[in-house]
Amino acid sequence: MKPSSGIPGDNHMGRNLIIGDIHGRYGKLMAVLEKASYGPDSDILYSVGDFCDRGKDAVKTLRFLMGLKSLKAVIGNHDIILQNWLYTGVRDDNWTHYLGGNRTVQDILYRNHLDQTERLMIADWLRSLPLVRVEDKYIIVHGGIPYRRTMDDLLRYQAWKRPEYSTMNNDESPAWDRDYMLSAYAETHPEAEDEIFMEAEPFDTSRTIFVGHTPTLDGKPFISEKYHLVALDTGAGRNGPLTLMDMDTLRYWQA
């Protein structure tokens, strides 16, 4: 599996496209979709989650994605924390102080003045998103495949109806796992080894696994044939590029 140079070209009907962690960067989202000549009536858009935080335009991003009939997304860890707040009104201090959630709160409450009805609509939409999507050719998950999980586990994650307030332990959640991606990444980037908590073996699958969550070091997608992995968080949340990829050809665009 090798990515292309990312030079945009002609639109092709019926593509399967996937977007990396957006983190409220609505302008970058619009720019990269335009570069790829995205057609919402013909292309399917997948997402690895993390729509909000760090960037200032969480509301624009969420409204746009919620309006797409062909979107197939999984929920990210930032989105789970947002869902918790929207349902309960209780802010996670770690979220607002360290994870960029303060910008999302400001955007919802003070820039856009969302009423309770729209806040609950967003919360319900986030809650409807699965932790994992298992498709014929793909596995889509925000963080990674937790240590020693099986395909049966992934199917249970996909079917699980999350509660309004999620308390799943971070180490158990596909939305938070970093070890799978870092275990693959460390084979070519030894500096990542120190971040691995439980070294993961390659997941036994014929499907390609698409993840976000853990930013790559060079602002480009990371691909591991051994781990059947494509990592798409190229740092948009921290002023890096936002990546959109054709899931079948691995051609990508960035903004």
C-alpha positions as CSV (number, residue, x, y, z in Angstrom):
1,M,0.0,0.0,0.0
2,K,1.5,3.3,-1.1
3,P,0.0,6.7,-1.0
4,S,0.0,9.0,-4.0
5,S,1.5,12.5,-4.1
6,G,-1.9,14.0,-3.2
7,I,-2.1,16.1,-6.4
8,P,-5.8,16.7,-7.1
9,G,-7.3,15.6,-10.4
10,D,-10.6,14.8,-12.0
11,N,-13.6,13.7,-10.0
12,H,-14.5,10.0,-10.2
13,M,-18.1,8.9,-9.5
14,G,-18.9,6.8,-6.5
15,R,-15.6,7.1,-4.6
16,N,-15.2,6.0,-1.0
17,L,-13.4,9.0,0.7
18,I,-12.3,9.3,4.3
19,I,-11.4,12.4,6.3
20,G,-8.9,12.6,9.2
21,D,-9.4,14.4,12.5
22,I,-11.1,17.8,11.7
23,H,-11.0,19.4,15.2
24,G,-13.2,22.3,14.3
25,R,-11.2,23.4,11.2
26,Y,-14.2,24.1,9.0
27,G,-12.2,26.1,6.5
28,K,-9.7,23.3,6.0
29,L,-12.6,20.8,5.6
30,M,-14.2,22.9,2.9
31,A,-10.9,23.4,1.1
32,V,-9.8,19.8,1.1
33,L,-13.2,18.6,-0.1
34,E,-13.0,21.2,-2.9
35,K,-9.5,20.0,-3.9
36,A,-10.8,16.4,-4.2
37,S,-13.9,17.6,-6.2
38,Y,-16.1,15.9,-3.5
39,G,-19.6,15.2,-4.8
40,P,-22.0,14.6,-1.9
41,D,-24.5,12.9,-4.2
42,S,-22.0,10.5,-5.7
43,D,-19.2,10.0,-3.2
44,I,-19.4,8.4,0.2
45,L,-17.6,10.3,3.0
46,Y,-16.2,8.3,5.9
47,S,-14.8,10.0,9.0
48,V,-12.5,8.8,11.8
49,G,-14.1,11.3,14.2
50,D,-12.9,14.2,16.3
51,F,-15.0,16.9,14.7
52,C,-14.6,19.4,17.5
53,D,-12.1,21.1,19.8
54,R,-8.9,23.1,19.2
55,G,-10.3,24.8,16.1
56,K,-12.9,27.6,16.5
57,D,-15.6,26.3,14.1
58,A,-17.1,23.2,15.9
59,V,-20.7,24.3,15.1
60,K,-20.2,24.9,11.4
61,T,-18.4,21.6,11.2
62,L,-21.1,19.7,13.0
63,R,-23.9,21.3,11.1
64,F,-22.3,20.4,7.8
65,L,-21.5,16.8,8.7
66,M,-25.0,16.2,10.2
67,G,-26.5,17.4,6.9
68,L,-24.7,14.8,4.8
69,K,-26.8,11.9,3.9
70,S,-23.9,9.8,2.7
71,L,-21.6,10.3,5.7
72,K,-20.4,7.2,7.5
73,A,-18.5,8.3,10.7
74,V,-17.3,6.8,13.9
75,I,-17.1,8.8,17.1
76,G,-13.8,10.2,18.4
77,N,-12.8,10.7,22.0
78,H,-13.3,14.5,21.8
79,D,-16.8,13.9,20.4
80,I,-17.6,11.6,23.3
81,I,-16.6,14.3,25.8
82,L,-18.7,16.8,23.9
83,Q,-21.7,14.4,24.0
84,N,-21.3,14.0,27.7
85,W,-21.3,17.8,28.2
86,L,-24.3,18.4,25.9
87,Y,-26.4,15.9,27.8
88,T,-25.4,16.8,31.3
89,G,-24.1,20.4,31.3
90,V,-21.1,19.2,33.3
91,R,-17.8,20.2,31.9
92,D,-14.7,18.0,32.0
93,D,-11.9,20.2,33.3
94,N,-9.3,18.2,31.4
95,W,-11.3,18.7,28.2
96,T,-11.7,22.5,28.6
97,H,-8.2,23.2,29.9
98,Y,-6.0,20.8,27.9
99,L,-7.9,19.2,25.0
100,G,-9.2,22.4,23.4
101,G,-12.8,21.9,24.6
102,N,-12.9,25.6,25.7
103,R,-13.1,26.7,22.1
104,T,-16.0,24.3,21.5
105,V,-17.9,25.6,24.5
106,Q,-17.3,29.2,23.4
107,D,-18.5,28.4,19.9
108,I,-21.7,26.7,21.1
109,L,-22.7,29.0,23.9
110,Y,-21.3,32.4,22.9
111,R,-20.6,32.6,19.2
112,N,-23.6,30.7,18.0
113,H,-25.9,30.8,21.0
114,L,-27.2,27.3,20.4
115,D,-30.5,26.6,22.2
116,Q,-31.1,23.5,24.2
117,T,-33.0,21.9,21.3
118,E,-30.1,22.1,18.9
119,R,-27.6,21.1,21.5
120,L,-29.6,17.9,22.2
121,M,-29.9,17.2,18.5
122,I,-26.1,17.3,18.2
123,A,-25.8,15.1,21.3
124,D,-28.2,12.6,19.9
125,W,-26.4,12.5,16.6
126,L,-23.0,12.0,18.2
127,R,-24.5,9.2,20.3
128,S,-25.8,7.5,17.2
129,L,-22.3,7.1,15.8
130,P,-20.6,3.8,16.4
131,L,-17.2,3.2,18.0
132,V,-16.2,1.0,15.1
133,R,-17.4,0.4,11.6
134,V,-16.7,-3.0,10.0
135,E,-17.3,-2.9,6.3
136,D,-16.6,-5.4,3.5
137,K,-13.2,-3.9,2.8
138,Y,-12.6,-1.5,5.7
139,I,-12.4,-1.2,9.4
140,I,-12.9,2.4,10.6
141,V,-12.1,3.3,14.2
142,H,-11.0,6.6,15.8
143,G,-8.1,5.4,18.0
144,G,-7.2,1.8,17.2
145,I,-7.9,-1.8,18.1
146,P,-7.4,-2.3,21.9
147,Y,-5.0,-4.9,23.1
148,R,-5.9,-8.5,22.2
149,R,-9.4,-7.6,20.8
150,T,-10.9,-9.9,18.2
151,M,-13.2,-9.4,15.3
152,D,-16.1,-10.5,17.5
153,D,-15.1,-7.7,19.9
154,L,-15.1,-5.1,17.1
155,L,-18.6,-6.2,16.0
156,R,-19.8,-5.8,19.5
157,Y,-18.3,-2.3,19.7
158,Q,-20.1,-1.5,16.4
159,A,-23.5,-2.7,17.7
160,W,-23.2,-1.2,21.2
161,K,-25.6,1.5,22.0
162,R,-23.6,4.0,24.1
163,P,-25.3,5.7,27.0
164,E,-25.9,9.4,27.2
165,Y,-22.9,9.7,29.5
166,S,-20.0,7.5,28.5
167,T,-17.7,6.2,31.3
168,M,-15.8,3.6,29.4
169,N,-12.2,3.2,30.6
170,N,-9.8,4.9,28.1
171,D,-7.6,1.8,27.8
172,E,-10.6,-0.3,26.8
173,S,-12.0,2.0,24.2
174,P,-11.3,2.0,20.5
175,A,-11.9,5.8,20.6
176,W,-8.9,6.2,22.9
177,D,-6.4,3.4,21.9
178,R,-3.0,4.6,20.7
179,D,-1.0,1.4,21.0
180,Y,-2.1,-0.2,17.8
181,M,-1.1,2.8,15.7
182,L,2.1,3.4,17.6
183,S,3.1,-0.2,17.5
184,A,3.0,0.0,13.7
185,Y,4.5,3.5,13.6
186,A,7.5,2.5,15.8
187,E,8.7,0.1,13.1
188,T,9.8,3.1,11.0
189,H,9.8,5.8,13.7
190,P,11.7,4.3,16.7
191,E,11.1,7.5,18.7
192,A,7.4,6.4,19.1
193,E,8.4,3.3,21.1
194,D,8.4,5.2,24.4
195,E,4.7,6.1,24.0
196,I,3.6,2.5,23.7
197,F,1.8,1.1,26.8
198,M,1.0,-2.4,25.4
199,E,2.7,-3.4,22.2
200,A,0.1,-4.6,19.7
201,E,0.5,-7.5,17.3
202,P,-0.9,-7.0,13.7
203,F,-4.7,-7.6,13.7
204,D,-5.6,-10.6,11.6
205,T,-7.8,-9.1,8.9
206,S,-8.1,-8.8,5.1
207,R,-9.6,-5.4,5.6
208,T,-7.8,-2.1,5.7
209,I,-7.9,-0.4,9.1
210,F,-8.4,3.4,9.0
211,V,-7.6,5.4,12.2
212,G,-7.1,8.9,13.4
213,H,-6.4,10.1,17.0
214,T,-2.6,9.9,17.1
215,P,-1.0,12.6,14.9
216,T,1.7,11.5,12.5
217,L,5.1,13.3,12.9
218,D,5.5,14.5,9.3
219,G,2.1,15.8,8.5
220,K,1.4,13.0,6.0
221,P,-0.7,9.9,6.3
222,F,1.1,6.8,7.6
223,I,0.6,3.4,6.0
224,S,1.7,0.0,7.3
225,E,1.1,-3.1,5.2
226,K,2.1,-5.3,8.1
227,Y,-0.6,-3.8,10.4
228,H,-3.1,-3.3,7.6
229,L,-3.2,0.3,8.8
230,V,-3.8,3.8,7.4
231,A,-3.4,6.6,9.9
232,L,-5.0,9.9,8.9
233,D,-4.5,12.3,11.8
234,T,-2.0,14.6,10.2
235,G,-2.3,17.3,12.8
236,A,-5.1,19.6,11.7
237,G,-6.0,20.2,15.3
238,R,-2.5,21.6,15.9
239,N,-2.2,23.8,12.8
240,G,-1.1,20.9,10.6
241,P,-2.8,19.8,7.4
242,L,-6.2,18.1,7.2
243,T,-6.1,15.0,5.1
244,L,-8.8,13.5,2.8
245,M,-8.1,10.1,1.2
246,D,-9.6,7.8,-1.4
247,M,-9.9,4.6,0.6
248,D,-9.5,2.3,-2.5
249,T,-6.5,4.0,-4.3
250,L,-4.9,5.6,-1.2
251,R,-4.6,8.9,-3.1
252,Y,-4.9,11.8,-0.8
253,W,-5.5,15.6,-0.7
254,Q,-4.5,18.0,2.0
255,A,-5.5,21.5,3.1
